[in-house]
Structure formats: C-alpha cells, structure tokens
Amino acid sequence: MSENAQCMAWLQERALDDSLLAAAYDALGPEGRSALKLCIARLHVFWGERPLRDASSQVFSQGFTAIQEKAPAPYALVFCQSSYAHPARLLAACLPAIFAGVSHVIPCFVSSAVDTAGL
C-alpha cells in the first residue's frame, strides 16, 4: 500500500460519522442553515472558480524549454483548534481548498495547547 493510501486509510478510520454532521446541521435550525448557505455563497463569490489544471511553457534562446504545470493537491488537511469548531468557521476554512479543486479536504481539530518540546 502506498504512503498516500496509508494516510488516507488512517484518516478514514478517524473520520466523523456523517450522521453526526447531519445532526449538527439539523440542530442549527432554519436561520442557522440559511446563514451557512449565505456563507457558502459569499465565499464562492470571493474565491470563485479556479481552473483544475494549468500549464505553460517558455522557450529560451539557448535551446531549452521550461514547462510549468499547476494542479490542485490530492488532499488538504485543515487544522483548527477545538474552540474553532463552529460550522460557519469550519466552512470558511475548508471552502478555499474545495473551490480550488482539492479532492479530499480533511478538517483536523487540535487542542489549544501545542507541545513544541519536540521541535
């Protein structure tokens, strides 16, 4: 199994159950759900659609060509403190990667106390 596949399997084992997310969404009530939809719309206007892939080349007089290719990463980890776990905030943190075309956007919650002793 590749390192990428191992990482994705490890994350899948720790993913929140969709029923928990559905219950949290339902608990928001109509006003809260409306606010989330408004947040999505405004962030989409701000970030907009991005091309999924882009490539350009440059030919030099010395006879070589430089090629630059851009594509979204296969996944993005979005780290947030546990106190940041509010639907609108989490959505605002994740949407730029989603709009950029990242296939798997994974929010990760960490405690507010970060141990820097090993750094």
Phi, psi and chi 1 to 4 in degrees:
 res  aa     phi    psi   chi1   chi2   chi3   chi4
   1 MET       -  134.1 -177.1 -176.7  -70.2      -
   2 SER   -68.6  161.9   72.3      -      -      -
   3 GLU   -62.4  -38.1 -172.6  175.1  -47.2      -
   4 ASN   -64.2  -43.4 -170.4   29.7      -      -
   5 ALA   -65.3  -38.3      -      -      -      -
   6 GLN   -63.2  -42.7  -73.2  176.2  -27.1      -
   7 CYS   -62.9  -45.4  178.5      -      -      -
   8 MET   -65.4  -38.5  -67.9  -54.2  -68.3      -
   9 ALA   -64.7  -41.4      -      -      -      -
  10 TRP   -61.9  -43.4 -177.3   85.8      -      -
  11 LEU   -68.1  -39.2  -71.5  167.2      -      -
  12 GLN   -61.8  -36.4  -75.5  -65.7  -24.0      -
  13 GLU   -63.8  -25.6  -68.2  170.9    7.5      -
  14 ARG  -106.0    4.2  -71.1  154.1 -179.4   79.9
  15 ALA   -68.8  148.9      -      -      -      -
  16 LEU   -69.2  143.7  -69.9  174.8      -      -
  17 ASP   -68.3  136.8 -173.0  -40.7      -      -
  18 ASP   -57.7  -29.1  -76.4  -15.1      -      -
  19 SER   -65.4  -32.1   62.9      -      -      -
  20 LEU   -66.3  -42.0  -65.4  172.7      -      -
  21 LEU   -66.8  -40.0  -61.9  173.9      -      -
  22 ALA   -63.6  -41.2      -      -      -      -
  23 ALA   -64.9  -40.5      -      -      -      -
  24 ALA   -64.6  -40.9      -      -      -      -
  25 TYR   -63.4  -45.0 -176.6   75.7      -      -
  26 ASP   -63.7  -35.2  -71.4  -18.9      -      -
  27 ALA   -68.9  -17.4      -      -      -      -
  28 LEU   -66.3  -29.6  -70.9  174.1      -      -
  29 GLY    80.2  172.6      -      -      -      -
  30 PRO   -59.7  -41.3  -19.4   27.7      -      -
  31 GLU   -66.3  -42.6  -66.2   82.6   12.3      -
  32 GLY   -65.0  -42.0      -      -      -      -
  33 ARG   -65.4  -37.7  -71.0 -169.1  -64.9  -86.2
  34 SER   -63.4  -41.3  175.6      -      -      -
  35 ALA   -63.5  -40.1      -      -      -      -
  36 LEU   -63.4  -43.2  -79.1  179.6      -      -
  37 LYS   -64.2  -38.6  -68.6  173.9 -174.8  176.1
  38 LEU   -64.6  -40.8 -179.4   61.9      -      -
  39 CYS   -60.6  -44.8 -179.7      -      -      -
  40 ILE   -60.7  -46.4  -68.1  169.0      -      -
  41 ALA   -62.1  -44.0      -      -      -      -
  42 ARG   -67.6  -39.8  -73.2 -177.1  175.6  167.1
  43 LEU   -66.8  -33.9  -74.2  167.2      -      -
  44 HIS   -66.4  -39.9 -170.4  -91.5      -      -
  45 VAL   -63.2  -41.4  167.4      -      -      -
  46 PHE   -68.6  -50.1 -179.5   74.6      -      -
  47 TRP   -86.7  -32.5  -71.7   99.7      -      -
  48 GLY    63.9  179.5      -      -      -      -
  49 GLU   -81.5  141.9  -65.8  -80.7  -20.5      -
  50 ARG  -119.5  146.3  -59.4  -77.0 -168.9  -99.8
  51 PRO   -64.5  141.4   17.8  -24.9      -      -
  52 LEU   -71.8  -33.6  -69.2 -178.2      -      -
  53 ARG  -139.2  148.0  -61.7 -161.9  178.9  -79.4
  54 ASP  -146.8  140.7 -174.1   23.0      -      -
  55 ALA  -141.7  144.6      -      -      -      -
  56 SER  -144.7  154.6   62.6      -      -      -
  57 SER  -134.9  153.4   62.7      -      -      -
  58 GLN  -135.9  125.6 -171.6  173.8    8.4      -
  59 VAL  -100.2  127.9  178.9      -      -      -
  60 PHE  -100.2  153.4  -67.4   87.2      -      -
  61 SER   -65.3  -19.0   60.3      -      -      -
  62 GLN   -77.3   -5.0  -65.0   83.9   -0.3      -
  63 GLY   101.4    6.7      -      -      -      -
  64 PHE  -113.8  160.2   63.9   90.1      -      -
  65 THR  -122.0  134.2  -57.8      -      -      -
  66 ALA  -105.3  129.5      -      -      -      -
  67 ILE  -117.7  131.3  -62.0  172.6      -      -
  68 GLN  -119.1  125.8 -179.8 -178.4   28.8      -
  69 GLU  -120.3  139.4  -65.6 -179.8  -12.4      -
  70 LYS  -125.3  137.2  -61.0  176.2 -170.6  175.6
  71 ALA  -154.4  154.0      -      -      -      -
  72 PRO   -66.7  152.6   16.1  -22.3      -      -
  73 ALA   -67.0  154.9      -      -      -      -
  74 PRO   -68.9  -26.0   20.4  -28.2      -      -
  75 TYR  -153.4  159.9   62.3   89.2      -      -
  76 ALA  -136.1  134.8      -      -      -      -
  77 LEU   -99.9  126.0  -57.9  176.0      -      -
  78 VAL  -111.0  108.1  179.1      -      -      -
  79 PHE   -92.4  130.0  -70.6   94.2      -      -
  80 CYS  -135.7  148.9  -58.1      -      -      -
  81 GLN   -70.1  151.6  -68.7 -177.6   -8.4      -
  82 SER   -57.3  -33.7  -62.5      -      -      -
  83 SER   -68.4  -13.4   60.2      -      -      -
  84 TYR   -87.0   -3.5 -162.3   75.1      -      -
  85 ALA   -74.7   69.2      -      -      -      -
  86 HIS  -117.9  138.9 -177.8  -84.4      -      -
  87 PRO   -51.9  -46.7  -26.3   33.8      -      -
  88 ALA   -67.0  -39.9      -      -      -      -
  89 ARG   -66.3  -44.4  -68.8  179.6 -175.7  152.7
  90 LEU   -62.5  -42.3 -176.3   59.3      -      -
  91 LEU   -61.3  -44.6 -170.2   62.2      -      -
  92 ALA   -63.1  -33.2      -      -      -      -
  93 ALA   -74.4  -33.1      -      -      -      -
  94 CYS   -90.4  -29.3  -67.3      -      -      -
  95 LEU   -61.4  -37.4  -82.0  178.2      -      -
  96 PRO   -57.2  -41.5  -28.1   36.8      -      -
  97 ALA   -67.5  -39.7      -      -      -      -
  98 ILE   -63.2  -45.7  -67.3  168.5      -      -
  99 PHE   -66.6  -25.4  -69.7  150.2      -      -
 100 ALA   -77.8   -8.8      -      -      -      -
 101 GLY    97.3   12.8      -      -      -      -
 102 VAL   -67.5  128.9  176.3      -      -      -
 103 SER   -69.7  -43.1  -60.5      -      -      -
 104 HIS  -124.2  112.3  -57.9  -76.0      -      -
 105 VAL  -109.4  119.0  179.6      -      -      -
 106 ILE  -119.1  108.5  -56.6  133.7      -      -
 107 PRO   -76.3  135.2   22.3  -26.0      -      -
 108 CYS  -125.3  127.6  -56.2      -      -      -
 109 PHE  -100.5  132.8  -63.4  100.3      -      -
 110 VAL  -122.8  157.2  -63.8      -      -      -
 111 SER   -69.7  159.5   66.3      -      -      -
 112 SER   -72.7  -21.4   58.3      -      -      -
 113 ALA   -91.1  112.9      -      -      -      -
 114 VAL  -101.7  126.9  177.1      -      -      -
 115 ASP   -84.5  110.4 -179.0   12.4      -      -
 116 THR  -100.9    9.6   58.6      -      -      -
 117 ALA   -62.2  -33.9      -      -      -      -
 118 GLY   -83.5   -1.1      -      -      -      -
 119 LEU   -82.2      -  -61.7  178.4      -      -
